[in-house]
């Protein structure tokens, strides 16, 4: 069966002045053209690996050029053009891939790189979508505390940042664990905090508490030095103020203060913290 949007091994049925007509062994009556400029000495009976798409006149056609994306797959592709109806992506073929406006999850500009999947629209054309949640897998090889990397494909005020690990696996950085804002399209490195029963990954952008404390303490100490030795924040400050100023949770901030105080690097006062003379 010849399938639009997929890489396939097809058999050369005949050669004409226009190119080679290819067939699938399980349905020889269905044939597709491999244009003449794609031929390199093929003859009837040869097997050719091709990708099936539609040309500029909306005709099914095959090519030896295999694009970065197949039906149902995922890939990060560059935006080469944006207009009122959508965007066009470079996916390795002469005809760029259309990303409809309704399938975009954020405003795009030429030069952006976006994580997309490939689907067939109601007019039987290949299109891209940034709504990739349903295309991600939940059978990742990762376990708790593994280091992973991925791309943020959506950000929700209610849930947090959705991340595609390795452009393949479903993951989430919960909103309460975001030490700083993330944006769609951003690349992140994270630690697997949990593997949920359904296989999805919960991520943390921070190390385990005992490992993170030193770097948090250094961050606060650096901020103190930059502010002339005093900052109007202490363990009584609100969680929101701490997050805005230091991009830390209140718990992490208090642990770091305790570390600095224990090592006699700061004093904690009623209206803030002060670096010690030493």
Secondary structure, 3 states (H helix, E strand, C coil): CCCCCCEEEEEEEEEECCEEEEEECCEEEEEEEEEHHHCCCCCCCCEEEEEEEECCCCCEEEECCCCCCCECCEEEEEEEEEECCEEEEECCCCCCEEEEHHHCCCCCCCCCEEEEEEEECCCCCEEEECCCHHHCECCCCCCCCCEEEEEEEEEECCCEEEEEECCCEEEEEEHHHCCCCCCCCCEEEEEEEEECCCCCEEEECCCCHHHHHHHHHHHHHHHHHHCCCEECCCCCCCHHHHHHHHCCCHHHHHHHHHHHHHCCCEEEECCEEEECCC
